[in-house]
C-alpha cells in the first residue's frame, strides 16, 4: 500500500520540480492501493507543487447539452473521474468558468491563469487555458491514461484551425457567474463528421511513438500506474509538424509514418 511519502518520491523520480506547472489527467484505479485513497494522492500532489501550478481538467462536456445547459462551477460535477471532483472542492483551488472544458487549479498563479474562460466559444480556443500550457512551459501528466485523454491536442487543432473538428452550429448555454448572475454563451462542441463522433480523441494515441521519438513524452510511474509525462511545448511542435503534412492523419490513417518526424 502506497503512502503519501511514496507518491512524493515518485514525483521526484519523474524529475518534476516543485515549481513546475503540471496539468494532470488521471485514473485513480490505476494507482493501486493508497493509504487514505484519493485524498492522499491529492495531499501528495498539492504538497509537492505548492510553489508551482497544479491543474486538472474538470470537464462537463458529457452532460452539458441543449436541454441541460446551465453550468454552475460551484456545483457541477466533472465527468473525468474522482480525483478532479475532489480536487476542485479543496481549499485554495479555483475552477475556470468554461461550460464544457473547465479546469481546476491551485498555486500562486492559479487565479490569473483561469481568468476569462467564460468568454470562450469553443472547447480549447487559441489563447485559452489549454493553449497557454505551452506558453508557461507546462508538463502534462497522463496518470494511468493514454493520449486518448490528452485534451491539449485538441487545442493544437484549434490553434491551427483544422477543419472538421467542431460542430457546424453552437449550443446555447448559460454560466453561473461568481455574483450569481448568468452569462449567455454560444458554445461550439467537438465533432468530426468523417468519424461521426465527438470522441475523436480516441485516435490521439496513434502519435504516442512519435511523441517519444521526439522527446515530447516519456514513460514514468506513479504508484502502480503506467504514466506518460509530456512537455506541452514539444507536444505542440510535434502535432504542428504532423498536422501540417496531413491535417487528418490521426483520423484517416491506421498509423502515422515515423519518418514524418526527423
Long-range contacts (C-beta under 8 A, 24 or more apart in sequence): 1-33, 1-34, 1-35, 2-31, 2-32, 2-33, 2-34, 2-35, 2-40, 2-223, 3-34, 3-35, 3-40, 4-35, 4-36, 4-40, 4-43, 4-44, 4-47, 6-223, 7-34, 7-40, 7-41, 7-44, 7-45, 7-222, 7-223, 8-44, 8-47, 8-48, 10-220, 10-221, 10-222, 10-223, 11-44, 11-45, 11-48, 11-222, 13-220, 13-221, 14-141, 14-220, 14-222, 14-227, 14-229, 16-48, 16-49, 16-139, 16-141, 16-229, 17-52, 18-48, 18-49, 18-50, 18-51, 18-52, 19-51, 19-52, 20-49, 20-52, 20-53, 20-138, 20-139, 21-52, 21-53, 21-55, 21-107, 21-109, 21-133, 21-136, 21-137, 21-138, 21-139, 22-49, 22-52, 22-53, 22-54, 22-55, 22-138, 22-139, 22-140, 22-141, 23-55, 23-56, 23-57, 23-103, 23-133, 23-138, 23-139, 23-140, 23-141, 23-152, 23-232, 24-54, 24-55, 24-56, 24-83, 24-140, 24-141, 24-143, 25-56, 25-57, 25-80, 25-140, 25-141, 25-142, 25-143, 25-145, 25-149, 25-150, 25-151, 26-56, 26-81, 26-83, 26-84, 26-141, 26-143, 26-144, 26-145, 27-81, 27-143, 27-144, 27-145, 27-225, 28-81, 28-82, 28-83, 28-144, 29-144, 30-143, 30-144, 30-145, 30-223, 30-224, 30-225, 30-226, 31-143, 31-144, 31-222, 31-223, 31-224, 31-225, 32-223, 32-224, 32-225, 34-223, 38-82, 38-83, 38-86, 39-86, 41-83, 41-223, 42-83, 42-86, 42-87, 42-90, 46-90, 46-106, 49-107, 50-107, 51-107, 51-108, 52-107, 53-105, 53-106, 53-107, 53-108, 53-109, 53-110, 53-113, 53-136, 53-138, 54-105, 54-106, 54-107, 55-103, 55-104, 55-105, 55-113, 55-129, 55-138, 56-80, 56-83, 56-84, 56-87, 56-88, 56-103, 56-104, 57-84, 57-101, 57-102, 57-103, 57-151, 58-84, 58-85, 58-87, 58-88, 58-95, 58-96, 58-102, 58-103, 58-104, 59-100, 59-101, 59-102, 59-151, 60-99, 60-100, 60-102, 61-100, 61-101, 61-123, 61-189, 61-190, 61-198, 64-99, 64-100, 64-171, 64-173, 64-187, 65-171, 66-171, 66-172, 69-171, 69-172, 69-173, 69-174, 70-173, 70-174, 70-176, 70-182, 71-97, 71-99, 71-100, 71-102, 71-173, 71-174, 71-175, 71-176, 72-176, 73-97, 73-102, 73-175, 73-176, 74-176, 78-102, 80-149, 96-129, 97-175, 97-177, 97-183, 98-123, 98-128, 98-129, 99-173, 99-174, 99-175, 99-185, 99-187, 100-173, 100-187, 100-189, 101-130, 101-151, 103-129, 103-130, 109-136, 118-175, 118-177, 118-183, 118-185, 120-185, 120-187, 121-170, 121-185, 121-186, 121-187, 121-188, 122-158, 122-166, 122-187, 122-188, 123-151, 123-154, 123-158, 123-166, 123-188, 123-189, 123-190, 124-151, 124-152, 124-154, 124-155, 124-157, 124-158, 125-155, 125-158, 126-155, 126-158, 126-159, 128-155, 130-154, 130-155, 131-155, 131-158, 131-159, 133-232, 134-232, 134-233, 134-235, 134-236, 137-231, 137-232, 137-233, 138-232, 139-229, 139-230, 139-231, 139-232, 140-229, 140-230, 140-231, 140-232, 140-235, 141-222, 141-227, 141-228, 141-229, 141-230, 142-227, 142-228, 142-229, 142-230, 143-222, 143-225, 143-227, 144-222, 144-225, 144-226, 144-227, 146-204, 146-205, 146-208, 146-228, 147-204, 147-205, 147-207, 147-208, 147-211, 147-228, 148-201, 148-202, 148-203, 148-204, 148-205, 149-201, 150-201, 150-204, 150-230, 150-235, 151-201, 152-230, 152-232, 152-235, 152-236, 153-201, 153-204, 153-207, 153-235, 153-239, 154-190, 154-201, 156-235, 156-236, 156-239, 156-240, 156-243, 157-243, 159-236, 160-240, 160-243, 160-244, 160-247, 162-243, 162-247, 163-247, 164-192, 164-193, 164-194, 164-248, 165-190, 165-191, 165-192, 165-200, 166-190, 166-191, 167-191, 192-251, 194-248, 194-251, 194-252, 195-251, 200-250, 200-251, 203-250, 203-251, 204-250, 206-249, 206-250, 206-253, 206-254, 206-255, 206-256, 207-238, 207-239, 207-242, 207-250, 207-256, 209-258, 210-238, 210-242, 210-256, 210-258, 210-260, 210-261, 211-235, 211-238, 213-258, 213-261, 214-238, 214-261
